[in-house]
Amino acid sequence: MTQYICPSCGSKYFMTSKTREKIIFQVTDGRSVEFVEMTTEEINNIVIDAHNICCGACSWQGSLDEVVESHRD
Ligand SMILES: [Zn+2]
């Protein structure tokens, strides 16, 4: 499985926004978004702005296209 990480600090956790409700997700194969600890009902109501995501660990903000591929076992 491919895991995408923050280009700044290498964290694999991202958030939809730092100011609104914090929704944490990871980015895996094909840059698909995988939510952490969410019910299916909650996930169906989430709208991600792919051009404005935040790192969960540092102050990086950017687009889903900018996260970098991590090669690990
Ligand atoms: Zn980061």
N, CA, C, O and the ligand as a Tripos MOL2 file, in Angstrom:
@<TRIPOS>MOLECULE
protein
  293   291    74     0     0
PROTEIN
NO_CHARGES

@<TRIPOS>ATOM
      1 N           0.8380   -1.1930    0.0000 N.3       1 MET1
      2 CA          0.0000    0.0000    0.0000 C.3       1 MET1
      3 C           0.8760    1.2470    0.0000 C.2       1 MET1
      4 O           1.8570    1.3370    0.7390 O.2       1 MET1
      5 N           0.5120    2.1820   -0.8200 N.am      2 THR2
      6 CA          1.2260    3.4500   -0.8570 C.3       2 THR2
      7 C           0.6440    4.3960    0.1730 C.2       2 THR2
      8 O          -0.5730    4.5400    0.2980 O.2       2 THR2
      9 N           1.5320    5.0310    0.9010 N.am      3 GLN3
     10 CA          1.0990    6.0070    1.8990 C.3       3 GLN3
     11 C           1.6700    7.3550    1.4820 C.2       3 GLN3
     12 O           2.8430    7.4580    1.1210 O.2       3 GLN3
     13 N           0.8490    8.3650    1.5330 N.am      4 TYR4
     14 CA          1.3300    9.7070    1.2080 C.3       4 TYR4
     15 C           1.5200   10.5060    2.4860 C.2       4 TYR4
     16 O           0.7300   10.4070    3.4260 O.2       4 TYR4
     17 N           2.5760   11.2920    2.5020 N.am      5 ILE5
     18 CA          2.9310   12.0210    3.7180 C.3       5 ILE5
     19 C           3.1150   13.5150    3.4560 C.2       5 ILE5
     20 O           3.2100   13.9630    2.3140 O.2       5 ILE5
     21 N           3.1600   14.2540    4.5360 N.am      6 CYS6
     22 CA          3.3630   15.7020    4.4640 C.3       6 CYS6
     23 C           4.7330   16.0040    3.8570 C.2       6 CYS6
     24 O           5.7380   15.4410    4.2900 O.2       6 CYS6
     25 N           4.7810   16.8940    2.8530 N.am      7 PRO7
     26 CA          6.0670   17.2320    2.2250 C.3       7 PRO7
     27 C           6.9870   18.0250    3.1630 C.2       7 PRO7
     28 O           8.1820   18.1620    2.9010 O.2       7 PRO7
     29 N           6.4290   18.5320    4.2320 N.am      8 SER8
     30 CA          7.2210   19.3450    5.1420 C.3       8 SER8
     31 C           7.7900   18.5470    6.3110 C.2       8 SER8
     32 O           8.9870   18.6180    6.5850 O.2       8 SER8
     33 N           6.9290   17.7790    7.0090 N.am      9 CYS9
     34 CA          7.4120   17.0830    8.2120 C.3       9 CYS9
     35 C           7.3200   15.5670    8.1110 C.2       9 CYS9
     36 O           7.8740   14.8700    8.9610 O.2       9 CYS9
     37 N           6.6390   15.0320    7.0980 N.am     10 GLY10
     38 CA          6.5640   13.5880    6.9370 C.3      10 GLY10
     39 C           5.4310   12.9180    7.6910 C.2      10 GLY10
     40 O           5.3640   11.6900    7.7400 O.2      10 GLY10
     41 N           4.5450   13.6970    8.2750 N.am     11 SER11
     42 CA          3.3990   13.1140    8.9810 C.3      11 SER11
     43 C           2.4400   12.4720    7.9830 C.2      11 SER11
     44 O           2.2750   12.9580    6.8640 O.2      11 SER11
     45 N           1.8070   11.3680    8.4050 N.am     12 LYS12
     46 CA          0.8470   10.7300    7.5010 C.3      12 LYS12
     47 C          -0.5920   11.1190    7.8310 C.2      12 LYS12
     48 O          -1.5380   10.6060    7.2340 O.2      12 LYS12
     49 N          -0.7400   12.0200    8.7770 N.am     13 TYR13
     50 CA         -2.0850   12.4560    9.1220 C.3      13 TYR13
     51 C          -2.3410   13.8810    8.6360 C.2      13 TYR13
     52 O          -1.5340   14.7910    8.8250 O.2      13 TYR13
     53 N          -3.4910   14.0260    8.0060 N.am     14 PHE14
     54 CA         -3.8740   15.3350    7.4860 C.3      14 PHE14
     55 C          -5.2300   15.7320    8.0460 C.2      14 PHE14
     56 O          -5.9810   14.8930    8.5430 O.2      14 PHE14
     57 N          -5.5330   17.0130    7.9590 N.am     15 MET15
     58 CA         -6.8260   17.4980    8.4170 C.3      15 MET15
     59 C          -7.4860   18.3040    7.3150 C.2      15 MET15
     60 O          -6.8120   18.8950    6.4710 O.2      15 MET15
     61 N          -8.8170   18.3210    7.3330 N.am     16 THR16
     62 CA         -9.5480   19.0770    6.3150 C.3      16 THR16
     63 C          -9.4110   20.5700    6.5440 C.2      16 THR16
     64 O          -9.4450   21.3560    5.5970 O.2      16 THR16
     65 N          -9.2580   20.9580    7.7860 N.am     17 SER17
     66 CA         -9.1770   22.3820    8.0960 C.3      17 SER17
     67 C          -8.6110   22.5480    9.4860 C.2      17 SER17
     68 O          -8.8250   21.7050   10.3570 O.2      17 SER17
     69 N          -7.8950   23.6260    9.6960 N.am     18 LYS18
     70 CA         -7.3810   23.8730   11.0420 C.3      18 LYS18
     71 C          -8.3520   24.7240   11.8490 C.2      18 LYS18
     72 O          -8.3190   24.7310   13.0800 O.2      18 LYS18
     73 N          -9.1960   25.4240   11.1520 N.am     19 THR19
     74 CA        -10.0740   26.3640   11.8380 C.3      19 THR19
     75 C         -11.4470   25.7790   12.1350 C.2      19 THR19
     76 O         -12.0130   26.0280   13.1990 O.2      19 THR19
     77 N         -11.9840   25.0040   11.2000 N.am     20 ARG20
     78 CA        -13.2880   24.4090   11.4370 C.3      20 ARG20
     79 C         -13.0940   23.0850   12.1680 C.2      20 ARG20
     80 O         -12.0110   22.7840   12.6700 O.2      20 ARG20
     81 N         -14.1470   22.3180   12.2130 N.am     21 GLU21
     82 CA        -14.1200   20.9980   12.8310 C.3      21 GLU21
     83 C         -12.9430   20.1920   12.2670 C.2      21 GLU21
     84 O         -12.7710   20.0990   11.0520 O.2      21 GLU21
     85 N         -12.1520   19.6240   13.1470 N.am     22 LYS22
     86 CA        -10.9800   18.8910   12.6830 C.3      22 LYS22
     87 C         -11.3420   17.4630   12.2760 C.2      22 LYS22
     88 O         -11.7640   16.6530   13.1020 O.2      22 LYS22
     89 N         -11.1710   17.1770   11.0060 N.am     23 ILE23
     90 CA        -11.4260   15.8370   10.5030 C.3      23 ILE23
     91 C         -10.1050   15.2720   10.0050 C.2      23 ILE23
     92 O          -9.4820   15.8040    9.0870 O.2      23 ILE23
     93 N          -9.6980   14.1830   10.6350 N.am     24 ILE24
     94 CA         -8.3790   13.6350   10.3460 C.3      24 ILE24
     95 C          -8.4690   12.5230    9.3030 C.2      24 ILE24
     96 O          -9.3630   11.6780    9.3490 O.2      24 ILE24
     97 N          -7.5350   12.5420    8.3760 N.am     25 PHE25
     98 CA         -7.5130   11.5010    7.3540 C.3      25 PHE25
     99 C          -6.0950   11.2010    6.9020 C.2      25 PHE25
    100 O          -5.1660   11.9750    7.1310 O.2      25 PHE25
    101 N          -5.9600   10.0580    6.2560 N.am     26 GLN26
    102 CA         -4.6900    9.6830    5.6450 C.3      26 GLN26
    103 C          -4.9040    9.6230    4.1510 C.2      26 GLN26
    104 O          -6.0390    9.5310    3.6830 O.2      26 GLN26
    105 N          -3.8220    9.6740    3.4030 N.am     27 VAL27
    106 CA         -3.9010    9.5840    1.9540 C.3      27 VAL27
    107 C          -3.1560    8.3270    1.5270 C.2      27 VAL27
    108 O          -1.9710    8.1630    1.8170 O.2      27 VAL27
    109 N          -3.8710    7.4390    0.8330 N.am     28 THR28
    110 CA         -3.2720    6.1640    0.4390 C.3      28 THR28
    111 C          -3.3740    5.9830   -1.0710 C.2      28 THR28
    112 O          -3.6180    6.9430   -1.8020 O.2      28 THR28
    113 N          -3.1890    4.7680   -1.5300 N.am     29 ASP29
    114 CA         -3.1520    4.4190   -2.9550 C.3      29 ASP29
    115 C          -3.9480    5.3380   -3.8760 C.2      29 ASP29
    116 O          -5.1430    5.5560   -3.6770 O.2      29 ASP29
    117 N          -3.2700    5.8690   -4.8810 N.am     30 GLY30
    118 CA         -3.9380    6.7000   -5.8690 C.3      30 GLY30
    119 C          -4.4490    8.0010   -5.2830 C.2      30 GLY30
    120 O          -5.3980    8.5960   -5.7940 O.2      30 GLY30
    121 N          -3.8140    8.4370   -4.2120 N.am     31 ARG31
    122 CA         -4.2240    9.6600   -3.5250 C.3      31 ARG31
    123 C          -5.6810    9.6110   -3.0870 C.2      31 ARG31
    124 O          -6.3940   10.6120   -3.1480 O.2      31 ARG31
    125 N          -6.1100    8.4450   -2.6480 N.am     32 SER32
    126 CA         -7.4600    8.3520   -2.1140 C.3      32 SER32
    127 C          -7.4200    8.6770   -0.6310 C.2      32 SER32
    128 O          -6.4540    8.3760    0.0690 O.2      32 SER32
    129 N          -8.4780    9.2900   -0.1820 N.am     33 VAL33
    130 CA         -8.5470    9.7710    1.1850 C.3      33 VAL33
    131 C          -9.1820    8.7160    2.0860 C.2      33 VAL33
    132 O         -10.2330    8.1580    1.7700 O.2      33 VAL33
    133 N          -8.5320    8.4580    3.1960 N.am     34 GLU34
    134 CA         -9.0250    7.4500    4.1320 C.3      34 GLU34
    135 C          -9.2170    8.1030    5.5010 C.2      34 GLU34
    136 O          -8.2600    8.5590    6.1260 O.2      34 GLU34
    137 N         -10.4510    8.1390    5.9450 N.am     35 PHE35
    138 CA        -10.7380    8.8170    7.2090 C.3      35 PHE35
    139 C         -10.4010    7.9350    8.3920 C.2      35 PHE35
    140 O         -10.4840    6.7090    8.3260 O.2      35 PHE35
    141 N         -10.0230    8.5830    9.4680 N.am     36 VAL36
    142 CA         -9.6240    7.8870   10.6760 C.3      36 VAL36
    143 C         -10.7360    8.0060   11.7100 C.2      36 VAL36
    144 O         -11.2150    9.1000   12.0090 O.2      36 VAL36
    145 N         -11.1340    6.8620   12.2480 N.am     37 GLU37
    146 CA        -12.1270    6.8390   13.3200 C.3      37 GLU37
    147 C         -13.4070    7.6030   13.0100 C.2      37 GLU37
    148 O         -13.8520    8.4440   13.7910 O.2      37 GLU37
    149 N         -13.9880    7.2970   11.8570 N.am     38 MET38
    150 CA        -15.2400    7.9420   11.4870 C.3      38 MET38
    151 C         -16.2500    6.8680   11.1010 C.2      38 MET38
    152 O         -15.8800    5.8090   10.5940 O.2      38 MET38
    153 N         -17.5230    7.1480   11.3440 N.am     39 THR39
    154 CA        -18.5580    6.2200   10.9150 C.3      39 THR39
    155 C         -18.8770    6.4920    9.4450 C.2      39 THR39
    156 O         -18.5880    7.5700    8.9260 O.2      39 THR39
    157 N         -19.4720    5.5080    8.7870 N.am     40 THR40
    158 CA        -19.8280    5.6750    7.3760 C.3      40 THR40
    159 C         -20.7610    6.8580    7.1890 C.2      40 THR40
    160 O         -20.6600    7.5930    6.2070 O.2      40 THR40
    161 N         -21.6600    7.0340    8.1270 N.am     41 GLU41
    162 CA        -22.6090    8.1430    8.0230 C.3      41 GLU41
    163 C         -21.8950    9.4900    8.0790 C.2      41 GLU41
    164 O         -22.2110   10.4060    7.3200 O.2      41 GLU41
    165 N         -20.9320    9.5950    8.9840 N.am     42 GLU42
    166 CA        -20.1610   10.8300    9.0900 C.3      42 GLU42
    167 C         -19.3560   11.0830    7.8110 C.2      42 GLU42
    168 O         -19.2910   12.2080    7.3160 O.2      42 GLU42
    169 N         -18.7520   10.0240    7.2930 N.am     43 ILE43
    170 CA        -17.9160   10.1530    6.1030 C.3      43 ILE43
    171 C         -18.7300   10.6400    4.9060 C.2      43 ILE43
    172 O         -18.2400   11.4260    4.0960 O.2      43 ILE43
    173 N         -19.9520   10.1790    4.7980 N.am     44 ASN44
    174 CA        -20.8050   10.5810    3.6830 C.3      44 ASN44
    175 C         -21.1150   12.0740    3.6870 C.2      44 ASN44
    176 O         -21.4670   12.6420    2.6530 O.2      44 ASN44
    177 N         -20.9870   12.7000    4.8330 N.am     45 ASN45
    178 CA        -21.3160   14.1170    4.9400 C.3      45 ASN45
    179 C         -20.1000   15.0300    4.8280 C.2      45 ASN45
    180 O         -20.2210   16.2530    4.8950 O.2      45 ASN45
    181 N         -18.9380   14.4290    4.6570 N.am     46 ILE46
    182 CA        -17.7150   15.2280    4.6170 C.3      46 ILE46
    183 C         -17.4210   15.7060    3.1990 C.2      46 ILE46
    184 O         -17.4930   14.9410    2.2370 O.2      46 ILE46
    185 N         -17.0950   16.9580    3.0990 N.am     47 VAL47
    186 CA        -16.6350   17.4910    1.8250 C.3      47 VAL47
    187 C         -15.2110   17.9960    2.0410 C.2      47 VAL47
    188 O         -14.9640   18.8510    2.8910 O.2      47 VAL47
    189 N         -14.2980   17.4640    1.2720 N.am     48 ILE48
    190 CA        -12.9060   17.8880    1.3820 C.3      48 ILE48
    191 C         -12.5750   18.8620    0.2690 C.2      48 ILE48
    192 O         -12.8720   18.6160   -0.9000 O.2      48 ILE48
    193 N         -11.9590   19.9670    0.6450 N.am     49 ASP49
    194 CA        -11.4250   20.8670   -0.3590 C.3      49 ASP49
    195 C         -10.0260   20.3660   -0.6780 C.2      49 ASP49
    196 O          -9.0860   20.6040    0.0810 O.2      49 ASP49
    197 N          -9.8900   19.6760   -1.7970 N.am     50 ALA50
    198 CA         -8.6250   19.0290   -2.1430 C.3      50 ALA50
    199 C          -7.4910   20.0230   -2.3760 C.2      50 ALA50
    200 O          -6.3210   19.6410   -2.4100 O.2      50 ALA50
    201 N          -7.8340   21.2770   -2.5320 N.am     51 HIS51
    202 CA         -6.7980   22.2860   -2.7660 C.3      51 HIS51
    203 C          -6.4100   23.0070   -1.4880 C.2      51 HIS51
    204 O          -5.5630   23.9000   -1.4980 O.2      51 HIS51
    205 N          -7.0270   22.6160   -0.4040 N.am     52 ASN52
    206 CA         -6.7410   23.2980    0.8510 C.3      52 ASN52
    207 C          -6.8310   22.3150    2.0180 C.2      52 ASN52
    208 O          -7.8000   22.3080    2.7760 O.2      52 ASN52
    209 N          -5.7990   21.4920    2.1360 N.am     53 ILE53
    210 CA         -5.7510   20.5600    3.2570 C.3      53 ILE53
    211 C          -4.5920   20.9490    4.1690 C.2      53 ILE53
    212 O          -3.6830   21.6710    3.7600 O.2      53 ILE53
    213 N          -4.6320   20.4670    5.4000 N.am     54 CYS54
    214 CA         -3.6130   20.8420    6.3800 C.3      54 CYS54
    215 C          -2.9300   19.5890    6.9110 C.2      54 CYS54
    216 O          -3.5310   18.5180    6.9960 O.2      54 CYS54
    217 N          -1.6710   19.7490    7.2610 N.am     55 CYS55
    218 CA         -0.9640   18.6690    7.9360 C.3      55 CYS55
    219 C          -1.4720   18.5870    9.3750 C.2      55 CYS55
    220 O          -1.7790   19.6070    9.9910 O.2      55 CYS55
    221 N          -1.5610   17.3600    9.9060 N.am     56 GLY56
    222 CA         -2.0190   17.1890   11.2730 C.3      56 GLY56
    223 C          -0.9340   17.4630   12.2980 C.2      56 GLY56
    224 O          -1.2230   17.5700   13.4900 O.2      56 GLY56
    225 N           0.2980   17.5780   11.8560 N.am     57 ALA57
    226 CA          1.4100   17.7050   12.7960 C.3      57 ALA57
    227 C           2.1680   19.0260   12.7070 C.2      57 ALA57
    228 O           2.7290   19.4770   13.7060 O.2      57 ALA57
    229 N           2.1960   19.6530   11.5330 N.am     58 CYS58
    230 CA          2.9180   20.9190   11.4050 C.3      58 CYS58
    231 C           2.0110   21.9500   10.7520 C.2      58 CYS58
    232 O           0.8050   21.7320   10.6320 O.2      58 CYS58
    233 N           2.5780   23.0560   10.3360 N.am     59 SER59
    234 CA          1.7490   24.1510    9.8290 C.3      59 SER59
    235 C           1.5570   24.0970    8.3210 C.2      59 SER59
    236 O           1.0230   25.0330    7.7260 O.2      59 SER59
    237 N           1.9930   22.9990    7.6980 N.am     60 TRP60
    238 CA          1.8580   22.8850    6.2440 C.3      60 TRP60
    239 C           0.3960   22.9080    5.8070 C.2      60 TRP60
    240 O          -0.4640   22.2660    6.4110 O.2      60 TRP60
    241 N           0.1420   23.6610    4.7470 N.am     61 GLN61
    242 CA         -1.1690   23.6860    4.1290 C.3      61 GLN61
    243 C          -0.9720   23.5990    2.6400 C.2      61 GLN61
    244 O          -0.0370   24.2000    2.1110 O.2      61 GLN61
    245 N          -1.8140   22.8780    1.9510 N.am     62 GLY62
    246 CA         -1.6280   22.7870    0.5110 C.3      62 GLY62
    247 C          -2.6720   21.9210   -0.1400 C.2      62 GLY62
    248 O          -3.7500   21.6850    0.4060 O.2      62 GLY62
    249 N          -2.3250   21.4500   -1.3270 N.am     63 SER63
    250 CA         -3.2480   20.6750   -2.1290 C.3      63 SER63
    251 C          -2.9720   19.1830   -1.9640 C.2      63 SER63
    252 O          -1.8620   18.7740   -1.6230 O.2      63 SER63
    253 N          -3.9830   18.3990   -2.2080 N.am     64 LEU64
    254 CA         -3.8510   16.9440   -2.1550 C.3      64 LEU64
    255 C          -2.7930   16.4630   -3.1540 C.2      64 LEU64
    256 O          -2.1890   15.4070   -2.9670 O.2      64 LEU64
    257 N          -2.5770   17.2380   -4.2020 N.am     65 ASP65
    258 CA         -1.5830   16.8760   -5.2130 C.3      65 ASP65
    259 C          -0.1540   17.0850   -4.7290 C.2      65 ASP65
    260 O           0.7890   16.5910   -5.3480 O.2      65 ASP65
    261 N           0.0120   17.8030   -3.6420 N.am     66 GLU66
    262 CA          1.3600   18.1300   -3.1770 C.3      66 GLU66
    263 C           1.9060   17.1620   -2.1380 C.2      66 GLU66
    264 O           3.0980   17.1960   -1.8300 O.2      66 GLU66
    265 N           1.0570   16.3040   -1.5970 N.am     67 VAL67
    266 CA          1.5600   15.3470   -0.6150 C.3      67 VAL67
    267 C           2.4750   14.3600   -1.3230 C.2      67 VAL67
    268 O           2.2550   14.0340   -2.4900 O.2      67 VAL67
    269 N           3.4960   13.8840   -0.6260 N.am     68 VAL68
    270 CA          4.5080   13.0610   -1.2760 C.3      68 VAL68
    271 C           4.3780   11.5840   -0.8960 C.2      68 VAL68
    272 O           3.9140   11.2290    0.1880 O.2      68 VAL68
    273 N           4.8020   10.7510   -1.8260 N.am     69 GLU69
    274 CA          4.7170    9.3110   -1.6330 C.3      69 GLU69
    275 C           5.7640    8.8380   -0.6420 C.2      69 GLU69
    276 O           6.9200    9.2580   -0.6920 O.2      69 GLU69
    277 N           5.3460    7.9600    0.2560 N.am     70 SER70
    278 CA          6.2830    7.3980    1.2190 C.3      70 SER70
    279 C           6.4710    5.9340    0.8860 C.2      70 SER70
    280 O           5.5020    5.2170    0.6380 O.2      70 SER70
    281 N           7.7200    5.4880    0.8790 N.am     71 HIS71
    282 CA          7.9640    4.0850    0.5740 C.3      71 HIS71
    283 C           8.3370    3.3480    1.8430 C.2      71 HIS71
    284 O           9.4520    3.4820    2.3470 O.2      71 HIS71
    285 N           7.4040    2.5730    2.3530 N.am     72 ARG72
    286 CA          7.7140    1.7840    3.5360 C.3      72 ARG72
    287 C           7.0680    0.4200    3.4320 C.2      72 ARG72
    288 O           6.2030    0.2000    2.5850 O.2      72 ARG72
    289 N           7.4780   -0.4830    4.2790 N.am     73 ASP73
    290 CA          6.9800   -1.8520    4.2010 C.3      73 ASP73
    291 C           5.5910   -1.9610    4.7900 C.2      73 ASP73
    292 O           5.0130   -3.0480    4.8090 O.2      73 ASP73
    293 ZN          3.5820   18.3730    8.2890 Zn       74 ZN74
@<TRIPOS>BOND
     1     1     2 1
     2     2     3 1
     3     3     4 2
     4     3     5 am
     5     5     6 1
     6     6     7 1
     7     7     8 2
     8     7     9 am
     9     9    10 1
    10    10    11 1
    11    11    12 2
    12    11    13 am
    13    13    14 1
    14    14    15 1
    15    15    16 2
    16    15    17 am
    17    17    18 1
    18    18    19 1
    19    19    20 2
    20    19    21 am
    21    21    22 1
    22    22    23 1
    23    23    24 2
    24    23    25 am
    25    25    26 1
    26    26    27 1
    27    27    28 2
    28    27    29 am
    29    29    30 1
    30    30    31 1
    31    31    32 2
    32    31    33 am
    33    33    34 1
    34    34    35 1
    35    35    36 2
    36    35    37 am
    37    37    38 1
    38    38    39 1
    39    39    40 2
    40    39    41 am
    41    41    42 1
    42    42    43 1
    43    43    44 2
    44    43    45 am
    45    45    46 1
    46    46    47 1
    47    47    48 2
    48    47    49 am
    49    49    50 1
    50    50    51 1
    51    51    52 2
    52    51    53 am
    53    53    54 1
    54    54    55 1
    55    55    56 2
    56    55    57 am
    57    57    58 1
    58    58    59 1
    59    59    60 2
    60    59    61 am
    61    61    62 1
    62    62    63 1
    63    63    64 2
    64    63    65 am
    65    65    66 1
    66    66    67 1
    67    67    68 2
    68    67    69 am
    69    69    70 1
    70    70    71 1
    71    71    72 2
    72    71    73 am
    73    73    74 1
    74    74    75 1
    75    75    76 2
    76    75    77 am
    77    77    78 1
    78    78    79 1
    79    79    80 2
    80    79    81 am
    81    81    82 1
    82    82    83 1
    83    83    84 2
    84    83    85 am
    85    85    86 1
    86    86    87 1
    87    87    88 2
    88    87    89 am
    89    89    90 1
    90    90    91 1
    91    91    92 2
    92    91    93 am
    93    93    94 1
    94    94    95 1
    95    95    96 2
    96    95    97 am
    97    97    98 1
    98    98    99 1
    99    99   100 2
   100    99   101 am
   101   101   102 1
   102   102   103 1
   103   103   104 2
   104   103   105 am
   105   105   106 1
   106   106   107 1
   107   107   108 2
   108   107   109 am
   109   109   110 1
   110   110   111 1
   111   111   112 2
   112   111   113 am
   113   113   114 1
   114   114   115 1
   115   115   116 2
   116   115   117 am
   117   117   118 1
   118   118   119 1
   119   119   120 2
   120   119   121 am
   121   121   122 1
   122   122   123 1
   123   123   124 2
   124   123   125 am
   125   125   126 1
   126   126   127 1
   127   127   128 2
   128   127   129 am
   129   129   130 1
   130   130   131 1
   131   131   132 2
   132   131   133 am
   133   133   134 1
   134   134   135 1
   135   135   136 2
   136   135   137 am
   137   137   138 1
   138   138   139 1
   139   139   140 2
   140   139   141 am
   141   141   142 1
   142   142   143 1
   143   143   144 2
   144   143   145 am
   145   145   146 1
   146   146   147 1
   147   147   148 2
   148   147   149 am
   149   149   150 1
   150   150   151 1
   151   151   152 2
   152   151   153 am
   153   153   154 1
   154   154   155 1
   155   155   156 2
   156   155   157 am
   157   157   158 1
   158   158   159 1
   159   159   160 2
   160   159   161 am
   161   161   162 1
   162   162   163 1
   163   163   164 2
   164   163   165 am
   165   165   166 1
   166   166   167 1
   167   167   168 2
   168   167   169 am
   169   169   170 1
   170   170   171 1
   171   171   172 2
   172   171   173 am
   173   173   174 1
   174   174   175 1
   175   175   176 2
   176   175   177 am
   177   177   178 1
   178   178   179 1
   179   179   180 2
   180   179   181 am
   181   181   182 1
   182   182   183 1
   183   183   184 2
   184   183   185 am
   185   185   186 1
   186   186   187 1
   187   187   188 2
   188   187   189 am
   189   189   190 1
   190   190   191 1
   191   191   192 2
   192   191   193 am
   193   193   194 1
   194   194   195 1
   195   195   196 2
   196   195   197 am
   197   197   198 1
   198   198   199 1
   199   199   200 2
   200   199   201 am
   201   201   202 1
   202   202   203 1
   203   203   204 2
   204   203   205 am
   205   205   206 1
   206   206   207 1
   207   207   208 2
   208   207   209 am
   209   209   210 1
   210   210   211 1
   211   211   212 2
   212   211   213 am
   213   213   214 1
   214   214   215 1
   215   215   216 2
   216   215   217 am
   217   217   218 1
   218   218   219 1
   219   219   220 2
   220   219   221 am
   221   221   222 1
   222   222   223 1
   223   223   224 2
   224   223   225 am
   225   225   226 1
   226   226   227 1
   227   227   228 2
   228   227   229 am
   229   229   230 1
   230   230   231 1
   231   231   232 2
   232   231   233 am
   233   233   234 1
   234   234   235 1
   235   235   236 2
   236   235   237 am
   237   237   238 1
   238   238   239 1
   239   239   240 2
   240   239   241 am
   241   241   242 1
   242   242   243 1
   243   243   244 2
   244   243   245 am
   245   245   246 1
   246   246   247 1
   247   247   248 2
   248   247   249 am
   249   249   250 1
   250   250   251 1
   251   251   252 2
   252   251   253 am
   253   253   254 1
   254   254   255 1
   255   255   256 2
   256   255   257 am
   257   257   258 1
   258   258   259 1
   259   259   260 2
   260   259   261 am
   261   261   262 1
   262   262   263 1
   263   263   264 2
   264   263   265 am
   265   265   266 1
   266   266   267 1
   267   267   268 2
   268   267   269 am
   269   269   270 1
   270   270   271 1
   271   271   272 2
   272   271   273 am
   273   273   274 1
   274   274   275 1
   275   275   276 2
   276   275   277 am
   277   277   278 1
   278   278   279 1
   279   279   280 2
   280   279   281 am
   281   281   282 1
   282   282   283 1
   283   283   284 2
   284   283   285 am
   285   285   286 1
   286   286   287 1
   287   287   288 2
   288   287   289 am
   289   289   290 1
   290   290   291 1
   291   291   292 2
@<TRIPOS>SUBSTRUCTURE
     1 MET1         2 RESIDUE 1 A MET
     2 THR2         6 RESIDUE 1 A THR
     3 GLN3        10 RESIDUE 1 A GLN
     4 TYR4        14 RESIDUE 1 A TYR
     5 ILE5        18 RESIDUE 1 A ILE
     6 CYS6        22 RESIDUE 1 A CYS
     7 PRO7        26 RESIDUE 1 A PRO
     8 SER8        30 RESIDUE 1 A SER
     9 CYS9        34 RESIDUE 1 A CYS
    10 GLY10       38 RESIDUE 1 A GLY
    11 SER11       42 RESIDUE 1 A SER
    12 LYS12       46 RESIDUE 1 A LYS
    13 TYR13       50 RESIDUE 1 A TYR
    14 PHE14       54 RESIDUE 1 A PHE
    15 MET15       58 RESIDUE 1 A MET
    16 THR16       62 RESIDUE 1 A THR
    17 SER17       66 RESIDUE 1 A SER
    18 LYS18       70 RESIDUE 1 A LYS
    19 THR19       74 RESIDUE 1 A THR
    20 ARG20       78 RESIDUE 1 A ARG
    21 GLU21       82 RESIDUE 1 A GLU
    22 LYS22       86 RESIDUE 1 A LYS
    23 ILE23       90 RESIDUE 1 A ILE
    24 ILE24       94 RESIDUE 1 A ILE
    25 PHE25       98 RESIDUE 1 A PHE
    26 GLN26      102 RESIDUE 1 A GLN
    27 VAL27      106 RESIDUE 1 A VAL
    28 THR28      110 RESIDUE 1 A THR
    29 ASP29      114 RESIDUE 1 A ASP
    30 GLY30      118 RESIDUE 1 A GLY
    31 ARG31      122 RESIDUE 1 A ARG
    32 SER32      126 RESIDUE 1 A SER
    33 VAL33      130 RESIDUE 1 A VAL
    34 GLU34      134 RESIDUE 1 A GLU
    35 PHE35      138 RESIDUE 1 A PHE
    36 VAL36      142 RESIDUE 1 A VAL
    37 GLU37      146 RESIDUE 1 A GLU
    38 MET38      150 RESIDUE 1 A MET
    39 THR39      154 RESIDUE 1 A THR
    40 THR40      158 RESIDUE 1 A THR
    41 GLU41      162 RESIDUE 1 A GLU
    42 GLU42      166 RESIDUE 1 A GLU
    43 ILE43      170 RESIDUE 1 A ILE
    44 ASN44      174 RESIDUE 1 A ASN
    45 ASN45      178 RESIDUE 1 A ASN
    46 ILE46      182 RESIDUE 1 A ILE
    47 VAL47      186 RESIDUE 1 A VAL
    48 ILE48      190 RESIDUE 1 A ILE
    49 ASP49      194 RESIDUE 1 A ASP
    50 ALA50      198 RESIDUE 1 A ALA
    51 HIS51      202 RESIDUE 1 A HIS
    52 ASN52      206 RESIDUE 1 A ASN
    53 ILE53      210 RESIDUE 1 A ILE
    54 CYS54      214 RESIDUE 1 A CYS
    55 CYS55      218 RESIDUE 1 A CYS
    56 GLY56      222 RESIDUE 1 A GLY
    57 ALA57      226 RESIDUE 1 A ALA
    58 CYS58      230 RESIDUE 1 A CYS
    59 SER59      234 RESIDUE 1 A SER
    60 TRP60      238 RESIDUE 1 A TRP
    61 GLN61      242 RESIDUE 1 A GLN
    62 GLY62      246 RESIDUE 1 A GLY
    63 SER63      250 RESIDUE 1 A SER
    64 LEU64      254 RESIDUE 1 A LEU
    65 ASP65      258 RESIDUE 1 A ASP
    66 GLU66      262 RESIDUE 1 A GLU
    67 VAL67      266 RESIDUE 1 A VAL
    68 VAL68      270 RESIDUE 1 A VAL
    69 GLU69      274 RESIDUE 1 A GLU
    70 SER70      278 RESIDUE 1 A SER
    71 HIS71      282 RESIDUE 1 A HIS
    72 ARG72      286 RESIDUE 1 A ARG
    73 ASP73      290 RESIDUE 1 A ASP
    74 ZN74       293 GROUP 0 **** ****
